């Protein structure tokens, strides 16, 4: 598994990785971690958790990976091909304000992405996805419609998802990501948050937006 700290890449064996995460209460994966601010700040706030940030772009990770705490790790990996070392380890997964191929993968339920999420998640793992209107518009979706599309695709892929929640200025300002802070002071300070749990898909009723509207 390829990792990075500052400008230096490192190859971490499965055994080395296992030793590094041993003893922590929870392992959390931040997928498409961008510059890594979320990982660094979450690790500092939760010293009993081990926080992993995964992103394919190593250049963005240099600053925060250089100053990372001991309970954080930055992995160079594509969201569509997560390292097998992560299989069945993650009690929590976050995807914060994705764009491009990662966002399309969520909206279209890309099999590689969804199976990867299911593969690395512990049963009952918490999954949090935060979306912003600008990225959804670039992908051809309205903000609320895009949030519901991601919600529905999570259900169809075996995740128990709650209704999308609108994020306002306060929510964005307290979310420890660079992009959330930019949104909080931008022209349209709104986002959408979807919370879900990793559950077996068999027998689950998938409450899409249409189902929920009919039932209310």
The 8 nearest C-alpha neighbors of each residue, nearest first, counted from 0:
[[1, 11, 10, 12, 2, 82, 74, 84],
 [2, 0, 10, 75, 9, 74, 11, 8],
 [3, 1, 74, 9, 73, 75, 8, 10],
 [2, 4, 8, 7, 73, 9, 5, 74],
 [5, 3, 64, 65, 7, 6, 8, 61],
 [4, 6, 65, 61, 64, 7, 62, 3],
 [5, 7, 61, 4, 8, 3, 65, 58],
 [8, 6, 4, 5, 3, 9, 2, 61],
 [9, 7, 3, 2, 4, 6, 1, 10],
 [10, 8, 2, 3, 1, 11, 7, 4],
 [9, 11, 1, 0, 2, 12, 8, 3],
 [10, 12, 0, 15, 9, 16, 1, 13],
 [13, 11, 15, 14, 16, 0, 10, 17],
 [12, 14, 16, 15, 17, 84, 11, 0],
 [13, 15, 17, 12, 16, 18, 11, 19],
 [16, 14, 12, 18, 17, 13, 11, 19],
 [15, 17, 19, 13, 14, 18, 12, 11],
 [18, 16, 14, 19, 15, 20, 21, 13],
 [17, 19, 21, 15, 16, 20, 14, 22],
 [18, 20, 16, 17, 21, 15, 70, 22],
 [21, 19, 17, 18, 23, 16, 22, 49],
 [22, 20, 18, 19, 23, 17, 16, 24],
 [21, 23, 20, 24, 47, 19, 18, 25],
 [24, 22, 48, 47, 25, 21, 49, 20],
 [23, 25, 48, 47, 22, 26, 49, 21],
 [26, 24, 48, 23, 90, 49, 27, 47],
 [25, 27, 49, 89, 90, 48, 50, 88],
 [26, 28, 91, 50, 89, 92, 90, 51],
 [29, 27, 92, 51, 52, 30, 50, 91],
 [30, 28, 93, 52, 32, 92, 94, 51],
 [29, 31, 53, 94, 32, 28, 93, 52],
 [32, 30, 54, 33, 53, 94, 29, 78],
 [31, 33, 30, 35, 52, 29, 54, 53],
 [34, 32, 35, 31, 59, 54, 60, 56],
 [33, 35, 59, 60, 36, 32, 63, 62],
 [36, 34, 38, 32, 37, 33, 63, 60],
 [35, 37, 39, 38, 176, 34, 40, 63],
 [38, 36, 176, 175, 40, 35, 39, 41],
 [39, 37, 41, 35, 36, 40, 52, 42],
 [38, 40, 36, 42, 41, 37, 67, 43],
 [39, 41, 43, 37, 42, 38, 36, 44],
 [42, 40, 44, 38, 43, 39, 37, 45],
 [43, 41, 45, 39, 40, 44, 50, 46],
 [42, 44, 40, 41, 45, 46, 39, 68],
 [43, 45, 41, 42, 40, 46, 39, 48],
 [44, 46, 42, 47, 48, 43, 41, 49],
 [45, 47, 48, 42, 43, 44, 70, 49],
 [48, 46, 45, 23, 24, 49, 25, 70],
 [49, 47, 25, 46, 23, 45, 24, 26],
 [48, 50, 26, 70, 71, 23, 25, 27],
 [51, 49, 71, 27, 42, 26, 38, 28],
 [52, 50, 28, 72, 71, 73, 27, 29],
 [51, 53, 29, 73, 32, 28, 38, 74],
 [54, 52, 74, 30, 32, 76, 31, 75],
 [53, 55, 31, 76, 75, 56, 32, 77],
 [54, 56, 76, 77, 75, 57, 53, 31],
 [57, 55, 54, 58, 59, 75, 60, 33],
 [56, 58, 60, 59, 55, 75, 61, 54],
 [59, 57, 60, 56, 61, 6, 34, 62],
 [60, 58, 34, 57, 61, 56, 33, 62],
 [61, 59, 34, 57, 58, 64, 35, 62],
 [60, 62, 5, 64, 59, 6, 58, 63],
 [63, 61, 65, 64, 60, 5, 66, 59],
 [62, 64, 66, 65, 35, 61, 67, 60],
 [65, 63, 4, 67, 5, 61, 66, 62],
 [64, 66, 5, 4, 63, 62, 67, 61],
 [67, 65, 63, 64, 68, 62, 5, 4],
 [66, 68, 64, 65, 39, 63, 71, 69],
 [69, 67, 70, 71, 66, 43, 42, 39],
 [68, 70, 71, 67, 72, 42, 49, 46],
 [71, 69, 49, 68, 42, 50, 46, 48],
 [72, 70, 50, 69, 68, 51, 49, 42],
 [71, 73, 51, 52, 50, 74, 70, 2],
 [72, 74, 52, 2, 3, 51, 53, 64],
 [75, 73, 2, 53, 1, 76, 52, 3],
 [76, 74, 55, 54, 1, 2, 53, 57],
 [77, 75, 55, 54, 53, 74, 81, 78],
 [76, 78, 55, 80, 79, 54, 81, 75],
 [77, 79, 80, 81, 112, 76, 30, 31],
 [80, 78, 112, 111, 77, 81, 115, 101],
 [81, 79, 77, 78, 82, 76, 115, 111],
 [80, 82, 78, 76, 79, 77, 115, 83],
 [83, 81, 84, 85, 0, 80, 76, 86],
 [84, 82, 85, 86, 81, 119, 118, 0],
 [83, 85, 82, 86, 13, 0, 16, 17],
 [86, 84, 83, 119, 88, 82, 87, 89],
 [87, 85, 119, 83, 118, 88, 84, 120],
 [86, 88, 119, 121, 120, 118, 89, 85],
 [89, 87, 86, 85, 121, 119, 120, 26],
 [88, 90, 120, 26, 91, 27, 121, 119],
 [91, 89, 124, 121, 26, 25, 27, 125],
 [90, 92, 27, 125, 124, 89, 126, 28],
 [93, 91, 28, 126, 27, 29, 125, 127],
 [92, 94, 127, 29, 128, 126, 30, 95],
 [95, 93, 128, 30, 29, 129, 127, 31],
 [94, 96, 129, 97, 128, 93, 130, 32],
 [97, 95, 130, 129, 131, 94, 98, 178],
 [98, 96, 102, 95, 101, 94, 130, 31],
 [97, 99, 102, 134, 101, 100, 96, 103],
 [98, 100, 102, 101, 103, 97, 138, 134],
 [99, 101, 103, 102, 104, 98, 97, 105],
 [102, 100, 104, 103, 99, 98, 97, 105],
 [101, 103, 98, 97, 105, 104, 100, 99],
 [104, 102, 100, 106, 105, 101, 107, 99],
 [103, 105, 109, 101, 107, 102, 108, 106],
 [106, 104, 108, 102, 103, 107, 149, 101],
 [105, 107, 149, 103, 104, 108, 148, 102],
 [106, 108, 104, 109, 105, 103, 152, 149],
 [109, 107, 105, 104, 152, 106, 110, 113],
 [108, 110, 104, 112, 107, 111, 113, 105],
 [111, 109, 113, 112, 114, 108, 115, 104],
 [112, 110, 79, 114, 109, 113, 115, 80],
 [113, 111, 79, 115, 109, 110, 114, 116],
 [114, 112, 116, 110, 115, 111, 109, 108],
 [113, 115, 117, 111, 116, 112, 110, 118],
 [114, 116, 118, 112, 113, 117, 111, 119],
 [117, 115, 113, 118, 114, 119, 120, 112],
 [118, 116, 114, 120, 115, 119, 113, 197],
 [117, 119, 115, 116, 86, 120, 114, 87],
 [118, 120, 86, 87, 85, 116, 117, 89],
 [121, 119, 89, 87, 117, 118, 124, 88],
 [120, 122, 87, 124, 89, 90, 88, 123],
 [123, 121, 124, 197, 198, 120, 199, 90],
 [122, 124, 197, 196, 198, 121, 125, 90],
 [125, 123, 90, 121, 197, 91, 196, 122],
 [124, 126, 91, 196, 195, 92, 90, 123],
 [127, 125, 92, 195, 196, 93, 194, 91],
 [128, 126, 194, 93, 193, 92, 195, 94],
 [127, 129, 94, 193, 192, 93, 95, 194],
 [130, 128, 192, 95, 96, 191, 193, 94],
 [131, 129, 96, 191, 190, 192, 128, 97],
 [132, 130, 190, 133, 134, 96, 191, 135],
 [131, 133, 142, 135, 134, 136, 190, 130],
 [134, 132, 136, 135, 131, 137, 142, 138],
 [133, 135, 137, 136, 98, 132, 131, 138],
 [134, 136, 138, 132, 140, 137, 133, 142],
 [137, 135, 139, 140, 133, 138, 134, 141],
 [138, 136, 134, 139, 135, 133, 140, 98],
 [137, 139, 135, 136, 140, 134, 103, 99],
 [140, 138, 136, 137, 135, 141, 145, 134],
 [141, 139, 136, 135, 145, 138, 142, 144],
 [140, 142, 144, 145, 136, 143, 135, 132],
 [141, 143, 132, 145, 144, 135, 146, 140],
 [144, 142, 146, 145, 141, 147, 191, 132],
 [143, 145, 147, 141, 146, 142, 148, 140],
 [146, 144, 148, 140, 142, 147, 143, 141],
 [147, 145, 143, 149, 148, 144, 150, 163],
 [148, 146, 150, 144, 149, 145, 151, 143],
 [147, 149, 145, 151, 150, 146, 106, 144],
 [148, 150, 106, 152, 146, 147, 151, 105],
 [151, 149, 147, 153, 148, 152, 160, 146],
 [152, 150, 148, 154, 207, 153, 149, 147],
 [151, 153, 155, 149, 154, 150, 108, 156],
 [154, 152, 156, 158, 150, 151, 155, 149],
 [155, 153, 158, 151, 156, 157, 152, 205],
 [154, 156, 152, 153, 157, 151, 205, 158],
 [157, 155, 153, 154, 158, 152, 113, 200],
 [156, 158, 200, 154, 155, 199, 198, 153],
 [159, 157, 197, 154, 153, 196, 198, 160],
 [158, 160, 196, 195, 154, 198, 197, 157],
 [161, 159, 195, 194, 158, 154, 150, 196],
 [160, 162, 194, 195, 163, 193, 159, 150],
 [161, 163, 164, 193, 160, 150, 194, 147],
 [164, 162, 193, 192, 191, 146, 161, 147],
 [165, 163, 192, 191, 162, 166, 193, 190],
 [164, 166, 191, 190, 192, 167, 163, 189],
 [167, 165, 190, 191, 170, 189, 164, 171],
 [168, 166, 189, 170, 169, 171, 188, 165],
 [167, 169, 183, 171, 170, 188, 172, 189],
 [170, 168, 172, 171, 167, 173, 183, 166],
 [171, 169, 167, 173, 166, 172, 168, 174],
 [170, 172, 179, 174, 168, 183, 169, 173],
 [171, 173, 169, 180, 170, 174, 183, 168],
 [172, 174, 170, 171, 175, 169, 180, 179],
 [173, 175, 171, 172, 176, 179, 170, 180],
 [176, 174, 37, 173, 40, 36, 177, 179],
 [177, 175, 37, 179, 178, 36, 174, 180],
 [176, 178, 180, 179, 181, 36, 175, 34],
 [177, 179, 181, 180, 176, 182, 96, 95],
 [180, 178, 171, 182, 176, 181, 177, 174],
 [181, 179, 183, 172, 177, 182, 178, 171],
 [182, 180, 178, 179, 183, 184, 185, 177],
 [181, 183, 185, 179, 188, 180, 184, 178],
 [184, 182, 188, 168, 180, 171, 181, 172],
 [183, 185, 182, 181, 188, 180, 186, 168],
 [186, 184, 182, 187, 188, 183, 181, 180],
 [185, 187, 188, 184, 182, 183, 189, 181],
 [186, 188, 185, 189, 182, 183, 184, 132],
 [189, 187, 183, 182, 185, 168, 186, 167],
 [190, 188, 167, 166, 187, 168, 131, 182],
 [189, 191, 131, 166, 130, 165, 132, 192],
 [190, 192, 165, 130, 166, 164, 129, 163],
 [193, 191, 129, 164, 163, 128, 130, 165],
 [192, 194, 163, 128, 127, 129, 164, 161],
 [195, 193, 127, 161, 126, 160, 128, 192],
 [196, 194, 160, 126, 159, 161, 125, 158],
 [197, 195, 125, 159, 123, 124, 158, 126],
 [196, 198, 158, 123, 124, 122, 159, 120],
 [199, 197, 158, 123, 122, 196, 157, 200],
 [200, 198, 201, 157, 197, 158, 122, 203],
 [199, 201, 157, 203, 198, 202, 158, 156],
 [202, 200, 203, 199, 157, 198, 204, 156],
 [201, 203, 200, 204, 199, 205, 157, 198],
 [204, 202, 201, 200, 205, 157, 199, 159],
 [205, 203, 206, 202, 154, 200, 201, 155],
 [204, 206, 154, 207, 203, 155, 151, 159],
 [207, 205, 210, 211, 204, 208, 151, 154],
 [206, 208, 210, 151, 209, 205, 211, 150],
 [207, 209, 211, 210, 212, 147, 206, 151],
 [208, 210, 212, 207, 211, 213, 206, 214],
 [211, 209, 207, 213, 206, 208, 212, 214],
 [212, 210, 214, 208, 213, 209, 206, 215],
 [211, 213, 209, 215, 214, 210, 208, 207],
 [212, 214, 210, 211, 215, 209, 208, 207],
 [213, 215, 211, 212, 210, 209, 206, 208],
 [214, 212, 213, 211, 210, 209, 208, 206]]
